[in-house]
Amino acid sequence: MTRLEEIRKQIRQTVTDVKETNPMAGSITNSVTINLVANTQIAVGGSAAMVYLPDEGQFLAKAGGATYINMGTMLPNYEETLPLAVKTLKKEDKPWVLDPVAIGIGQLRTAMLKLFKDYKPDIIKGNASEIIALAGLWHLEGGKGESKVRGVDSTNHVDEAKAAAVSIARWTDGAVIISGEIDLVTDGEYVATCRGGSHFLGKITGGGCALGGAASIYLTSSTPFIAALTAVSVFNLAGERAEEQTDAPASFQVAFLDELYKATPEDIADYHFEMEGF
C-alpha cells in the first residue's frame, strides 16, 4: 500500500468512526458564528457543546474527546477561561484545535496566543495572514515578515504562509490548516493542497470557524494531520455539491450543511488533493 493509499484509508476510517460513535468536542468559540460551528459538528457526525465560563471550559476539556478554541470574539472572562482550559487539556492529555482569529487585535488576544505556544495545539487553523502572524508572535520561521491581517480577513496568499505553517507544525508536532481558495494542510513533513469548495463559503459568516469545529470532531478519532485533511476534504466536497444546487449565500448554507451530513466515508476519502513530501 502506498503512503497516499494509507492516508485515504485513514480518512475513511476516521469518518466511519465519527459517524458510529458520535464523539463530543467542546468549544469555546466565536459568538458570531457559534450556530454554524455547532451545526457543522453535528452534521459531520459529532456532538457539540459551547461554553464561555471558566469552570465549564474546564469541565468540557475533561469530558470531551477534543476541544476547539476560537479567538473570534474575546470576552473579559476569557483571561481566566482560556488558560484554565488549555492547562486542563494538557493535564488530561486531550487534543485541541486553535483558530487564532484576528491575531494582533487587542492585548488580551495577544497574551492568550503567546501563552498557547507552550501548550502546543494539535491543530491550528487560520487564513494565510493569521498563520504568518502566529509564526511571528511565536518567533518561528516564516513569521518574520509582516503579515497582512485585516480583522478576520486575509490579504496574504496561501503560498506566502507555507513556510510559517510548516514551522508551526514542527513546533507543535501537530498539523496546520491554511484556508483559502486553495487549502493547505501540513504536519511539518507532508504538505497537502486541496482545491474545491465554493466561493459562497466566503459569502457567509463562519465558514472558517466551522472548519475548525469539524477538525475538532475528527481529532477525537484520528491523528492531527488526518483529522485536518479529513475536515478540509469534506468541506470542499460539500461546498462543491452545495453550489450546484443554489445561486445565493443563504440557500447555499442550508445545502452545505445537508451535504456535510450526506457525505460518506468513501466520498470524503476519495476527494482529490495533492501531496508533497514523499
FENVEN-V865408 format. One record per residue. N is the residue number from 1. RES is the residue in three letters. SS is DSSP state (H for helix, E for strand, L for the rest). PSI is psi in radians with two decimals (none if undefined). D_FIRST is the distance of its C-alpha to the first C-alpha in whole Angstrom. Layout:
BEGIN
N & RES & SS & PSI & D_FIRST
N & RES & SS & PSI & D_FIRST
END
This chain:
BEGIN
1 & MET & L & 2.27 & 0
2 & THR & L & 2.89 & 4
3 & ARG & H & -0.70 & 7
4 & LEU & H & -0.72 & 8
5 & GLU & H & -0.67 & 6
6 & GLU & H & -0.69 & 6
7 & ILE & H & -0.79 & 10
8 & ARG & H & -0.65 & 11
9 & LYS & H & -0.74 & 10
10 & GLN & H & -0.65 & 12
11 & ILE & H & -0.82 & 15
12 & ARG & H & -0.76 & 15
13 & GLN & H & -0.67 & 16
14 & THR & H & -0.82 & 18
15 & VAL & H & -0.73 & 20
16 & THR & H & -0.80 & 20
17 & ASP & H & -0.76 & 21
18 & VAL & H & -0.79 & 24
19 & LYS & H & -0.51 & 25
20 & GLU & H & -0.54 & 26
21 & THR & H & -0.26 & 27
22 & ASN & L & 1.02 & 29
23 & PRO & L & 2.64 & 29
24 & MET & E & 2.28 & 32
25 & ALA & E & 1.94 & 32
26 & GLY & E & 2.70 & 35
27 & SER & E & 2.41 & 37
28 & ILE & E & 1.72 & 39
29 & THR & L & 3.08 & 39
30 & ASN & L & 2.08 & 41
31 & SER & L & -0.38 & 44
32 & VAL & L & -0.56 & 44
33 & THR & L & 0.21 & 41
34 & ILE & H & -0.63 & 40
35 & ASN & H & -0.79 & 41
36 & LEU & H & -0.65 & 38
37 & VAL & H & -0.85 & 36
38 & ALA & H & -0.78 & 36
39 & ASN & H & -0.60 & 36
40 & THR & H & -0.79 & 32
41 & GLN & H & -0.68 & 31
42 & ILE & H & -0.73 & 33
43 & ALA & H & -0.64 & 31
44 & VAL & L & -0.10 & 28
45 & GLY & L & 0.03 & 28
46 & GLY & L & -2.97 & 30
47 & SER & E & 2.46 & 33
48 & ALA & E & 2.56 & 35
49 & ALA & E & 2.12 & 38
50 & MET & E & 2.25 & 40
51 & VAL & L & 2.93 & 43
52 & TYR & L & -0.54 & 45
53 & LEU & L & 2.62 & 47
54 & PRO & H & -0.85 & 46
55 & ASP & H & -0.53 & 46
56 & GLU & H & -0.63 & 44
57 & GLY & H & -0.69 & 42
58 & GLN & H & -0.73 & 42
59 & PHE & H & -0.81 & 41
60 & LEU & H & -0.59 & 38
61 & ALA & H & -0.63 & 37
62 & LYS & H & -0.72 & 37
63 & ALA & H & -0.52 & 36
64 & GLY & L & 2.82 & 34
65 & GLY & L & -0.38 & 30
66 & ALA & E & 2.95 & 30
67 & THR & E & 2.51 & 33
68 & TYR & E & 2.14 & 33
69 & ILE & E & 2.06 & 36
70 & ASN & E & 2.23 & 37
71 & MET & L & 0.26 & 40
72 & GLY & L & -0.85 & 41
73 & THR & L & 1.82 & 45
74 & MET & L & 2.38 & 46
75 & LEU & L & 2.67 & 49
76 & PRO & L & -0.66 & 51
77 & ASN & L & -0.17 & 50
78 & TYR & H & -0.34 & 46
79 & GLU & H & -0.44 & 48
80 & GLU & H & -0.70 & 48
81 & THR & H & -0.86 & 45
82 & LEU & H & -0.82 & 42
83 & PRO & H & -0.68 & 43
84 & LEU & H & -0.71 & 43
85 & ALA & H & -0.84 & 40
86 & VAL & H & -0.58 & 38
87 & LYS & H & -0.65 & 39
88 & THR & H & -0.71 & 39
89 & LEU & H & -0.72 & 35
90 & LYS & H & -0.77 & 35
91 & LYS & H & -0.69 & 37
92 & GLU & H & -0.07 & 35
93 & ASP & L & 0.83 & 32
94 & LYS & L & 2.45 & 31
95 & PRO & E & 2.75 & 28
96 & TRP & E & 2.78 & 30
97 & VAL & E & 2.38 & 30
98 & LEU & E & 2.32 & 33
99 & ASP & E & 1.82 & 34
100 & PRO & L & 0.98 & 37
101 & VAL & L & 2.35 & 39
102 & ALA & L & 0.58 & 42
103 & ILE & L & 2.41 & 41
104 & GLY & L & -0.14 & 44
105 & ILE & L & 1.96 & 47
106 & GLY & L & 2.62 & 49
107 & GLN & H & -0.72 & 50
108 & LEU & H & -0.78 & 48
109 & ARG & H & -0.79 & 45
110 & THR & H & -0.74 & 45
111 & ALA & H & -0.73 & 45
112 & MET & H & -0.75 & 43
113 & LEU & H & -0.59 & 40
114 & LYS & H & -0.74 & 41
115 & LEU & H & -0.69 & 41
116 & PHE & H & -0.34 & 37
117 & LYS & H & -0.76 & 36
118 & ASP & H & -0.19 & 37
119 & TYR & H & -0.02 & 35
120 & LYS & L & 1.39 & 32
121 & PRO & L & 2.54 & 30
122 & ASP & L & -0.63 & 27
123 & ILE & E & 2.34 & 27
124 & ILE & E & 2.23 & 29
125 & LYS & E & 2.24 & 30
126 & GLY & E & 2.99 & 32
127 & ASN & E & 3.06 & 33
128 & ALA & H & -0.76 & 33
129 & SER & H & -0.69 & 37
130 & GLU & H & -0.69 & 36
131 & ILE & H & -0.72 & 33
132 & ILE & H & -0.76 & 35
133 & ALA & H & -0.67 & 38
134 & LEU & H & -0.75 & 37
135 & ALA & H & -0.65 & 35
136 & GLY & H & -0.77 & 39
137 & LEU & H & -0.62 & 40
138 & TRP & L & 0.06 & 38
139 & HIS & L & 0.79 & 39
140 & LEU & L & 2.79 & 35
141 & GLU & L & 2.48 & 34
142 & GLY & L & -0.15 & 34
143 & GLY & L & 0.24 & 37
144 & LYS & L & -0.64 & 40
145 & GLY & L & 2.85 & 41
146 & GLU & L & 2.31 & 43
147 & SER & L & 2.93 & 40
148 & LYS & L & 1.00 & 42
149 & VAL & E & 2.30 & 42
150 & ARG & E & 1.54 & 44
151 & GLY & L & -2.11 & 44
152 & VAL & L & 0.02 & 41
153 & ASP & E & 2.68 & 40
154 & SER & E & 2.41 & 38
155 & THR & L & 0.18 & 40
156 & ASN & L & 2.69 & 37
157 & HIS & L & 2.72 & 34
158 & VAL & H & -0.76 & 31
159 & ASP & H & -0.57 & 30
160 & GLU & H & -0.39 & 33
161 & ALA & H & 0.03 & 32
162 & LYS & H & -0.83 & 28
163 & ALA & H & -0.70 & 30
164 & ALA & H & -0.74 & 31
165 & ALA & H & -0.76 & 28
166 & VAL & H & -0.76 & 26
167 & SER & H & -0.65 & 29
168 & ILE & H & -0.79 & 29
169 & ALA & H & -0.65 & 26
170 & ARG & H & -0.65 & 26
171 & TRP & H & -0.79 & 29
172 & THR & H & -0.27 & 28
173 & ASP & L & 0.64 & 25
174 & GLY & L & -2.42 & 24
175 & ALA & E & 2.70 & 23
176 & VAL & E & 2.37 & 26
177 & ILE & E & 2.21 & 26
178 & ILE & E & 2.04 & 28
179 & SER & E & 2.48 & 29
180 & GLY & L & -2.86 & 31
181 & GLU & L & -0.64 & 31
182 & ILE & E & 2.15 & 27
183 & ASP & E & 2.53 & 26
184 & LEU & E & 2.39 & 24
185 & VAL & E & 2.29 & 22
186 & THR & E & 2.62 & 21
187 & ASP & L & 0.26 & 21
188 & GLY & L & -0.25 & 22
189 & GLU & L & -0.99 & 19
190 & TYR & L & 2.58 & 17
191 & VAL & E & 2.15 & 19
192 & ALA & E & 2.40 & 19
193 & THR & E & 2.42 & 21
194 & CYS & E & 2.13 & 22
195 & ARG & E & 2.48 & 25
196 & GLY & L & -2.53 & 26
197 & GLY & L & -2.57 & 29
198 & SER & L & 2.54 & 32
199 & HIS & H & -0.31 & 35
200 & PHE & H & -0.35 & 37
201 & LEU & H & -0.45 & 35
202 & GLY & H & -0.05 & 37
203 & LYS & L & 0.01 & 40
204 & ILE & L & 2.66 & 40
205 & THR & L & 2.15 & 41
206 & GLY & L & 0.09 & 38
207 & GLY & H & -0.77 & 35
208 & GLY & H & -0.71 & 33
209 & CYS & H & -0.72 & 35
210 & ALA & H & -0.59 & 33
211 & LEU & H & -0.76 & 29
212 & GLY & H & -0.66 & 30
213 & GLY & H & -0.72 & 31
214 & ALA & H & -0.73 & 28
215 & ALA & H & -0.65 & 26
216 & SER & H & -0.61 & 28
217 & ILE & H & -0.84 & 27
218 & TYR & H & -0.48 & 23
219 & LEU & H & -0.35 & 24
220 & THR & L & -0.32 & 25
221 & SER & L & 0.08 & 22
222 & SER & L & 3.11 & 19
223 & THR & L & 2.81 & 19
224 & PRO & H & -0.78 & 21
225 & PHE & H & -0.81 & 19
226 & ILE & H & -0.72 & 17
227 & ALA & H & -0.75 & 20
228 & ALA & H & -0.78 & 22
229 & LEU & H & -0.60 & 19
230 & THR & H & -0.77 & 19
231 & ALA & H & -0.78 & 23
232 & VAL & H & -0.73 & 23
233 & SER & H & -0.79 & 21
234 & VAL & H & -0.56 & 23
235 & PHE & H & -0.78 & 26
236 & ASN & H & -0.66 & 26
237 & LEU & H & -0.89 & 25
238 & ALA & H & -0.65 & 28
239 & GLY & H & -0.79 & 30
240 & GLU & H & -0.85 & 29
241 & ARG & H & -0.67 & 30
242 & ALA & H & -0.66 & 33
243 & GLU & H & -0.49 & 35
244 & GLU & L & -0.30 & 35
245 & GLN & L & -0.13 & 37
246 & THR & L & 2.93 & 39
247 & ASP & L & 0.41 & 41
248 & ALA & L & 2.70 & 43
249 & PRO & H & -0.75 & 41
250 & ALA & H & -0.81 & 43
251 & SER & H & -0.52 & 41
252 & PHE & H & -0.75 & 38
253 & GLN & H & -0.72 & 38
254 & VAL & H & -0.84 & 38
255 & ALA & H & -0.63 & 36
256 & PHE & H & -0.80 & 33
257 & LEU & H & -0.68 & 34
258 & ASP & H & -0.75 & 33
259 & GLU & H & -0.56 & 30
260 & LEU & H & -0.75 & 28
261 & TYR & H & -0.67 & 29
262 & LYS & H & -0.30 & 28
263 & ALA & L & 2.25 & 25
264 & THR & L & 2.85 & 22
265 & PRO & H & -0.68 & 19
266 & GLU & H & -0.73 & 17
267 & ASP & H & -0.82 & 20
268 & ILE & H & -0.77 & 19
269 & ALA & H & -0.54 & 15
270 & ASP & L & -0.03 & 15
271 & TYR & L & 2.54 & 18
272 & HIS & L & 2.30 & 18
273 & PHE & L & 2.78 & 18
274 & GLU & E & 2.53 & 17
275 & MET & E & 2.46 & 16
276 & GLU & E & 2.63 & 17
277 & GLY & L & -0.04 & 17
278 & PHE & L & none & 14
END
